[in-house]
Amino acid sequence: MGKKEKEHRKKVAKRNETIKVQQKKLRNAQEEFLKKLIEREREAGKFDNNVMESPAMSPDLGMGPLI
């Protein structure tokens, strides 16, 4: 392996490490945003489990497969 190949591998490894760090920061920021959003929604009362199920969405378990 020549000197240029070693230098290139070193540059690529450094670039890949930088990309990994940026992706990790982005994931952490997204997680933090979602946590804050969920907390605001919870405080606003949107997680009170008052979900009304429509008949179209509930499966009819009394019937078998229709052929």
C-alpha positions, 0 to 999 in steps of 0.5 A: 500500500502506497503513501497516497493510499494510506493518506486517502484511507485516513481522510476517508476514515476521518470523514466517515467519523465526522458523518457519524458524529453529525448523524448522532447529533441529529438523532439526539435532536430529533429524539429531544424534539419528539419528547418535548412534543409528546410532553406538550401534548400530554399536558394539553390532555391529548393522551387521555385515552378517550379514543372513539373507535369507528365501526369501519376501523374495528374488525368484525371478529364474529365472521370468518374469512369471506371466500 
